[in-house]
Amino acid sequence: MTLCLDPADIVFQSFHQTEAPMPEWDADIPHWRSYVQHFFQANGETLSPQDDQVQAWVTSQERASFSDMIAALLPRLAAVIDTARVKTVLMAHWTPDLHMGSSVVNAAIHQLGLRACLALAISDRGPDAALFALDGLNDCLAGKDEDGLLLIAEQKSLMYASKLMAGLQPQNNACVCLLNKQQRGLRYRGLRRVPLAQWSNETLMHAVGQLGLAKERLTLIGPAGRLEAAHAGVRSYASDPHLLCAAPFVALRTLWEPQRDYLLISENDNGISLCGLAAEEGPR
């Protein structure tokens, strides 16, 4: 059985906040300052006073935790989630969670009342973490008549200054995708990695052929800068860079049209990740 993703089974939302700061939290600022200082030391660096954002992190009016955001989305998929079929839950994110040490996958499993689940998190990989997690779900469900959940979340509040995050300007956002083995929706055709230095229309079309996608009904979804390599005749849509890992899935849900194949594009670590989703099975 082929792993499938029905775009109707994707829910997403951006959040201003999921919790308001409390005055009594100010007493915890020394604790969190010590935490982040030791975090830097463990990585061979020193947190400078000008890069210390602990007080702003504690008092921010835009605090949003992964568990809270995911919990708000799960009821919107309740009608299509068969809890007896879901045995694998994978989480993907790039930014760190607001709540240190919490297990988002376990919280989702508890909320849904799932039993005997495999639960994993793809953490801090980069913007292609969700595509990597989707390929992991395909591996986990290989040979099984089961469904799986892909959870994606990002948040903007950090305890330290980050030039990378300042440039990305991430939104607090979450996305949940139900993957099924009931042959409903787009068929997953695999994940390919292409070196950034080799990115071109020729390389792109070669990957399309490897993934078994039909060029005449192909839609590309990815970063605007990477879509420039595509042939002028290919339909393409730029994903929202501020959504980070969830960006291609949010775009797929928003732009999906029947009887079209999709190539989801993301980049990370001097490489480009390509995820193929086909409208139907069979030879191409």
C-alpha positions as CSV (number, residue, x, y, z in Angstrom):
1,M,0.0,0.0,0.0
2,T,1.2,3.5,-0.9
3,L,1.3,6.3,1.7
4,C,-1.1,9.0,0.8
5,L,-1.8,12.6,1.8
6,D,-5.2,14.1,1.1
7,P,-4.7,17.9,1.1
8,A,-8.1,18.2,2.9
9,D,-6.4,16.4,5.8
10,I,-3.9,19.3,6.4
11,V,-4.9,21.9,9.0
12,F,-2.7,24.9,9.9
13,Q,-2.8,28.2,11.8
14,S,-0.6,31.1,12.8
15,F,-0.9,32.3,16.4
16,H,-0.2,35.6,18.1
17,Q,0.1,33.9,21.5
18,T,-1.1,30.8,23.4
19,E,-0.1,32.0,26.8
20,A,0.2,35.5,28.4
21,P,3.2,36.2,30.6
22,M,2.5,36.4,34.4
23,P,4.2,38.9,36.8
24,E,5.4,36.1,39.0
25,W,7.5,34.7,36.2
26,D,10.0,37.5,36.7
27,A,11.3,35.6,39.7
28,D,12.4,32.8,37.3
29,I,14.6,35.1,35.1
30,P,17.8,34.2,37.0
31,H,17.1,30.5,36.5
32,W,16.5,30.8,32.7
33,R,19.5,33.1,32.4
34,S,21.7,30.5,34.0
35,Y,20.1,27.8,31.7
36,V,20.9,29.7,28.5
37,Q,24.4,30.6,29.7
38,H,25.2,27.0,30.3
39,F,23.6,26.0,27.0
40,F,26.1,28.3,25.2
41,Q,29.0,27.0,27.3
42,A,28.1,23.4,26.4
43,N,28.5,24.4,22.8
44,G,31.9,26.1,23.4
45,E,30.5,29.6,23.3
46,T,29.8,32.5,25.7
47,L,26.5,34.4,25.7
48,S,27.3,38.1,25.7
49,P,25.2,40.5,27.7
50,Q,24.0,42.2,24.5
51,D,22.8,38.9,23.1
52,D,20.9,38.0,26.3
53,Q,17.2,38.1,25.7
54,V,15.9,36.2,28.7
55,Q,13.8,39.0,30.1
56,A,12.2,39.7,26.8
57,W,11.5,36.0,26.3
58,V,9.8,35.7,29.7
59,T,7.7,38.9,29.3
60,S,6.9,38.6,25.6
61,Q,3.3,39.1,24.5
62,E,3.9,36.6,21.7
63,R,4.6,33.5,23.6
64,A,3.3,30.3,21.8
65,S,4.2,26.8,22.7
66,F,4.3,23.9,20.3
67,S,1.9,21.7,22.5
68,D,-0.6,24.5,22.8
69,M,-0.7,25.2,19.0
70,I,-0.9,21.6,18.1
71,A,-3.7,21.0,20.7
72,A,-5.7,23.8,19.0
73,L,-5.4,22.1,15.6
74,L,-6.1,18.5,16.4
75,P,-9.9,18.9,16.9
76,R,-10.2,20.2,13.4
77,L,-9.0,16.8,12.1
78,A,-11.1,14.7,14.6
79,A,-13.7,13.8,11.9
80,V,-11.1,12.0,9.7
81,I,-8.7,10.6,12.3
82,D,-9.4,6.9,13.0
83,T,-7.6,6.5,16.3
84,A,-7.5,2.7,15.9
85,R,-5.4,3.2,12.7
86,V,-2.9,5.9,13.9
87,K,0.2,4.1,15.2
88,T,3.0,6.6,14.3
89,V,3.3,10.2,15.2
90,L,6.2,12.3,14.0
91,M,7.0,15.9,14.9
92,A,9.1,18.3,12.8
93,H,10.5,21.7,13.8
94,W,13.4,24.0,13.2
95,T,13.1,26.6,16.0
96,P,13.2,25.5,19.6
97,D,10.0,25.0,21.5
98,L,8.9,27.7,23.9
99,H,8.5,25.1,26.7
100,M,11.8,23.4,27.4
101,G,11.7,19.6,27.8
102,S,8.0,19.0,26.9
103,S,7.1,16.2,24.6
104,V,4.7,17.5,21.9
105,V,4.2,14.0,20.4
106,N,3.2,12.6,23.8
107,A,0.8,15.4,24.4
108,A,-0.9,14.8,21.0
109,I,-1.1,11.1,21.7
110,H,-2.7,11.7,25.1
111,Q,-5.1,14.3,23.6
112,L,-6.3,11.9,20.9
113,G,-6.3,8.8,23.1
114,L,-4.0,6.8,20.9
115,R,-2.5,3.5,22.0
116,A,0.8,1.8,21.3
117,C,2.3,4.6,19.2
118,L,5.8,5.1,17.8
119,A,6.6,8.8,18.5
120,L,9.6,10.6,17.2
121,A,10.7,14.2,16.7
122,I,12.9,15.6,14.0
123,S,14.4,18.6,15.8
124,D,16.6,21.5,14.7
125,R,17.3,20.0,11.3
126,G,16.4,23.1,9.3
127,P,13.6,24.2,6.9
128,D,13.3,20.8,5.3
129,A,12.6,18.9,8.6
130,A,9.0,18.3,7.7
131,L,9.8,16.8,4.3
132,F,12.4,14.6,6.1
133,A,9.8,13.6,8.7
134,L,7.3,12.7,5.9
135,D,9.8,10.4,4.4
136,G,10.4,8.9,7.8
137,L,6.7,8.3,8.2
138,N,6.8,6.4,4.9
139,D,9.6,4.2,6.2
140,C,7.8,3.6,9.6
141,L,4.5,2.6,7.9
142,A,6.1,0.5,5.1
143,G,4.2,-2.8,4.8
144,K,1.6,-1.8,7.4
145,D,-2.1,-1.0,6.9
146,E,-1.9,2.0,9.3
147,D,-2.1,5.8,9.3
148,G,0.2,8.3,10.7
149,L,0.3,11.9,11.9
150,L,2.9,14.6,11.0
151,L,3.0,17.5,13.4
152,I,4.9,20.7,12.5
153,A,5.4,23.8,14.7
154,E,7.6,26.9,14.9
155,Q,7.8,29.8,17.3
156,K,9.5,33.2,17.3
157,S,10.6,33.7,21.0
158,L,14.2,33.0,21.8
159,M,16.2,33.5,25.0
160,Y,19.2,34.8,22.9
161,A,19.8,37.0,19.9
162,S,20.0,35.1,16.6
163,K,21.0,36.8,13.3
164,L,19.5,33.8,11.5
165,M,16.1,34.1,13.2
166,A,16.1,37.9,12.8
167,G,16.5,37.4,9.1
168,L,13.9,34.7,8.8
169,Q,11.3,36.5,11.0
170,P,9.4,33.2,11.8
171,Q,5.7,33.2,12.7
172,N,4.3,31.3,15.6
173,N,2.5,28.6,13.6
174,A,1.6,24.9,13.5
175,C,0.4,22.4,11.0
176,V,-1.0,18.9,11.3
177,C,-1.2,16.4,8.4
178,L,-2.9,13.0,8.5
179,L,-1.2,10.5,6.3
180,N,-3.2,7.4,5.3
181,K,-2.8,4.0,3.7
182,Q,-6.4,3.9,2.5
183,Q,-5.4,5.3,-0.9
184,R,-7.1,8.7,-0.3
185,G,-5.5,11.7,-1.9
186,L,-2.1,12.3,-3.3
187,R,0.4,9.4,-3.5
188,Y,3.8,9.8,-1.8
189,R,6.5,9.2,-4.4
190,G,9.6,9.8,-2.3
191,L,12.3,12.3,-1.3
192,R,15.4,13.3,-3.2
193,R,18.3,15.5,-2.2
194,V,20.2,17.7,-4.7
195,P,23.4,19.6,-4.0
196,L,22.7,23.3,-4.0
197,A,25.6,23.9,-6.4
198,Q,24.0,21.5,-9.0
199,W,20.5,23.2,-8.8
200,S,19.2,23.9,-12.4
201,N,16.2,23.2,-14.5
202,E,17.9,20.1,-15.9
203,T,18.6,18.7,-12.4
204,L,15.0,19.6,-11.3
205,M,13.5,17.8,-14.3
206,H,15.7,14.8,-13.7
207,A,14.4,14.5,-10.1
208,V,10.8,14.9,-11.4
209,G,11.4,11.9,-13.7
210,Q,13.0,9.9,-10.9
211,L,9.9,10.5,-8.7
212,G,7.6,9.5,-11.4
213,L,5.7,12.8,-11.7
214,A,3.9,13.9,-14.8
215,K,5.5,17.1,-16.2
216,E,2.4,18.1,-18.1
217,R,0.4,18.3,-14.8
218,L,3.2,19.3,-12.4
219,T,3.0,22.1,-9.8
220,L,6.1,23.2,-8.0
221,I,5.9,24.6,-4.4
222,G,8.9,26.0,-2.7
223,P,11.2,29.0,-2.0
224,A,10.9,31.8,-4.6
225,G,14.6,31.8,-5.2
226,R,14.6,28.0,-6.1
227,L,11.6,28.2,-8.4
228,E,13.6,30.5,-10.7
229,A,15.4,27.5,-12.0
230,A,12.2,25.9,-13.3
231,H,11.3,25.9,-17.0
232,A,9.0,28.8,-17.9
233,G,6.2,26.3,-18.8
234,V,6.0,24.7,-15.3
235,R,3.3,26.0,-12.9
236,S,4.9,27.1,-9.6
237,Y,4.0,28.8,-6.4
238,A,6.3,30.4,-3.8
239,S,5.8,29.2,-0.2
240,D,5.7,31.6,2.7
241,P,9.3,31.7,4.1
242,H,8.0,32.9,7.6
243,L,6.3,29.5,8.2
244,L,9.6,27.7,8.0
245,C,9.1,23.9,8.0
246,A,5.3,24.1,7.5
247,A,5.6,26.3,4.5
248,P,5.2,23.7,1.7
249,F,2.4,21.9,3.4
250,V,0.4,25.1,4.0
251,A,0.9,26.1,0.4
252,L,-0.2,22.6,-0.8
253,R,-3.4,22.8,1.3
254,T,-4.1,26.3,0.0
255,L,-3.4,25.8,-3.7
256,W,-4.2,22.1,-4.3
257,E,-6.1,21.3,-7.5
258,P,-7.4,17.9,-8.5
259,Q,-5.5,15.8,-11.0
260,R,-2.2,17.6,-10.5
261,D,1.2,16.3,-9.3
262,Y,3.1,18.3,-6.8
263,L,6.8,18.7,-6.0
264,L,7.5,20.2,-2.6
265,I,10.8,22.0,-2.4
266,S,12.9,23.0,0.6
267,E,16.6,23.7,1.2
268,N,19.0,22.9,4.0
269,D,22.7,22.5,4.6
270,N,23.9,23.3,1.0
271,G,21.3,21.0,-0.4
272,I,17.8,21.0,-1.8
273,S,15.1,18.5,-0.7
274,L,12.4,17.5,-3.2
275,C,9.3,15.6,-2.1
276,G,7.0,14.1,-4.8
277,L,3.2,13.7,-4.5
278,A,1.3,12.2,-7.4
279,A,-2.4,12.5,-8.2
280,E,-2.8,8.8,-9.0
281,E,-0.9,5.5,-9.2
282,G,0.3,3.8,-12.3
283,P,2.9,4.3,-15.0
284,R,4.0,7.8,-15.9
